[in-house]
Amino acid sequence: QPGAQRLHEIRTQLVEQKGITEGEKNEKILIEKIEEEKLQYFSAVVLGMNDAIIEFTGMLAGFAFAFQKHTIVLMAGAIAGIAAAMSMGASEYMSAKTEENRIKPMKAAAYCFFTYLVTVVFLLSPFLFVNNVFVALGIALFIGVCIVGIFNFYYSVTKEEKFWKRFLHMAIISFTVAGISFLIGMLLKHFTGIQV
């Protein structure tokens, strides 16, 4: 009897251990699926944010010199930003639809659209509170650099890549585009003679 009882206890322990092992295995599979989905749609988020930072800071710089009124820059920026976000979402939808992968086109489009739109809201926010258009533009550019920094820090940690290289690369591109757009706005204002 004691031998049979001991055998029963061992069997019970083995069943419990197997149950824990199966549970851990299932948990690991679930985590891997979540991580895989994150990576699948990560490119849509990257596209939305990169385009918003580079393209929209350029727009704001051009608007700032061309109009030189924070309310007009805010209105023009809001219209352009929403239109650009919808355009980016549509482009990502078409791109995901043509690719042979497991990405859902509508979901990828939503990620891209909302990332772009949220970035636009952050970049436009200084023009709501600051009357001086050039000070507001400076704050918007600073916010853009902060967004780039936060994103690249997250990316460098998850992908185990160098932070400063990616950060400086994207910051230089953003400021170059903003500078060129600012110059275009200045030239257009000078040669057209249009005063707003």
HELIX and SHEET records of a PDB file:
HELIX    1   1 PRO A    2  ASP A   51  1                                  50    
HELIX    2   2 ALA A   52  PHE A   56  3                                   5    
HELIX    3   3 THR A   57  PHE A   67  1                                  11    
HELIX    4   4 HIS A   70  THR A   98  1                                  29    
HELIX    5   5 PRO A  105  LEU A  124  1                                  20    
HELIX    6   6 PRO A  126  PHE A  129  1                                   4    
HELIX    7   7 VAL A  133  LYS A  159  1                                  27    
HELIX    8   8 PHE A  163  THR A  192  1                                  30    
END                                                                             
